[in-house]
Amino acid sequence: MINLYIEIFKNFGYLSLYVKDERIIKIDFHDKFNNKSSNTPMKSEKIAYQFFETFSNYLNGSRVDFNFPYHLEGLTDFESLILKNISDIPYGETLSYKQLADISGRPNSFRAVGNACSKNRIPLIIPCHRVIRSDGGLGGFKDGVSFKKKLLLIEKGAIL
């Protein structure tokens, strides 16, 4: 069974956390409440409490570790490699799609890197917001570029 938890964060928006078997399977950001059914985290599902507390600390400018159990499926080997390499991008730093393609051994595959980013269902745990265009533009983000911009600003020291 998949449990959905929704929390509102002032000046940021809604965060939906999907948990199955005590592992995070999806994270979504929203501007508005979307009327999906939501459970209140039970004490036995401390992962939701811990994740929301960690995210709150992150929003307040603390360098936190989003090291939570997760599960991703349906990825090719190349997509898995890209997401692993994204996980290695340090807090507050960015790499371009092209740089990730180079690091991954396929220098002309920057569009495939973007496609792999779009399949990342667990932003923050795999920080795809840290991947930008070669010209410094933000590029895309599965929940909208406005959330990508907010996450990058937080990591540069801005308090929302």
KOLZA-737217 format. One record per residue (C-alpha): residue in three letters; y negated, x, z negated. Coordinates in steps of 0.05 Angstrom, whole numbers, padded with zeros to 5 digits, always signed. Layout:
N
ALAYXZ
...
END
This chain:
160
MET+00000+00000+00000
ILE-00069+00025+00018
ASN-00124+00014-00034
LEU-00197+00012-00016
TYR-00252+00031-00064
ILE-00326+00022-00047
GLU-00384+00053-00085
ILE-00459+00051-00072
PHE-00499+00114-00080
LYS-00575+00107-00087
ASN-00614+00137-00029
PHE-00549+00151+00009
GLY-00510+00088+00023
TYR-00440+00062+00013
LEU-00378+00105+00011
SER-00310+00074+00024
LEU-00250+00112-00001
TYR-00180+00094+00024
VAL-00122+00118-00020
LYS-00047+00113-00008
ASP+00004+00143-00055
GLU-00050+00180-00094
ARG-00074+00215-00030
ILE-00139+00203+00006
ILE-00127+00179+00077
LYS-00197+00159+00098
ILE-00270+00165+00078
ASP-00325+00123+00110
PHE-00400+00121+00101
HIS-00439+00056+00111
ASP-00512+00034+00109
LYS-00493-00036+00088
PHE-00438-00069+00049
ASN-00387-00094+00100
ASN-00350-00147+00059
LYS-00283-00111+00062
SER-00239-00127+00003
SER-00245-00074-00050
ASN-00207-00057-00112
THR-00237-00031-00176
PRO-00205+00036-00189
MET-00151+00030-00242
LYS-00143+00085-00293
SER-00076+00103-00262
GLU-00113+00117-00197
LYS-00157+00171-00225
ILE-00166+00202-00156
ALA-00218+00148-00139
TYR-00256+00160-00204
GLN-00254+00235-00194
PHE-00275+00231-00122
PHE-00335+00186-00136
GLU-00356+00230-00195
THR-00351+00292-00151
PHE-00391+00259-00096
SER-00445+00238-00145
ASN-00450+00310-00169
TYR-00455+00333-00097
LEU-00512+00284-00084
ASN-00548+00314-00144
GLY-00545+00383-00113
SER-00485+00412-00148
ARG-00438+00456-00107
VAL-00373+00419-00116
ASP-00303+00428-00090
PHE-00275+00368-00053
ASN-00205+00394-00064
PHE-00167+00328-00066
PRO-00097+00310-00041
TYR-00101+00280+00028
HIS-00059+00260+00087
LEU-00076+00263+00160
GLU-00031+00244+00218
GLY-00031+00238+00293
LEU-00064+00305+00307
THR-00044+00356+00359
ASP-00032+00428+00338
PHE-00100+00448+00366
GLU-00135+00391+00329
SER-00101+00412+00264
LEU-00123+00484+00276
ILE-00195+00461+00288
LEU-00196+00419+00224
LYS-00166+00478+00185
ASN-00221+00523+00212
ILE-00274+00472+00195
SER-00248+00473+00123
ASP-00266+00547+00121
ILE-00340+00536+00136
PRO-00377+00552+00071
TYR-00422+00502+00035
GLY-00492+00503+00065
GLU-00472+00538+00129
THR-00458+00512+00199
LEU-00419+00533+00261
SER-00427+00507+00331
TYR-00373+00471+00370
LYS-00372+00533+00415
GLN-00364+00581+00357
LEU-00305+00540+00331
ALA-00273+00541+00400
ASP-00281+00617+00401
ILE-00251+00625+00331
SER-00193+00580+00351
GLY-00176+00623+00411
ARG-00197+00573+00464
PRO-00270+00592+00481
ASN-00280+00540+00535
SER-00254+00482+00493
PHE-00317+00463+00456
ARG-00310+00391+00479
ALA-00239+00390+00451
VAL-00269+00415+00385
GLY-00316+00356+00386
ASN-00257+00310+00399
ALA-00219+00340+00340
CYS-00280+00329+00296
SER-00282+00256+00316
LYS-00210+00249+00291
ASN-00227+00275+00222
ARG-00218+00215+00177
ILE-00236+00253+00113
PRO-00306+00282+00119
LEU-00327+00321+00057
ILE-00255+00344+00046
ILE-00257+00372+00117
PRO-00332+00382+00125
CYS-00342+00366+00198
HIS-00416+00353+00184
ARG-00423+00429+00184
VAL-00407+00431+00259
ILE-00468+00428+00303
ARG-00488+00439+00376
SER-00502+00509+00402
ASP-00575+00491+00412
GLY-00582+00471+00338
GLY-00577+00397+00352
LEU-00534+00357+00305
GLY-00483+00331+00355
GLY-00441+00271+00334
PHE-00411+00244+00270
LYS-00360+00189+00262
ASP-00403+00148+00215
GLY-00469+00162+00249
VAL-00515+00222+00256
SER-00560+00197+00199
PHE-00504+00211+00149
LYS-00491+00279+00180
LYS-00564+00296+00172
LYS-00564+00273+00099
LEU-00503+00316+00082
LEU-00534+00377+00115
LEU-00599+00366+00078
ILE-00563+00361+00011
GLU-00529+00427+00025
LYS-00597+00459+00040
GLY-00621+00437-00029
ALA-00654+00370-00015
ILE-00648+00315-00067
LEU-00644+00247-00034
END
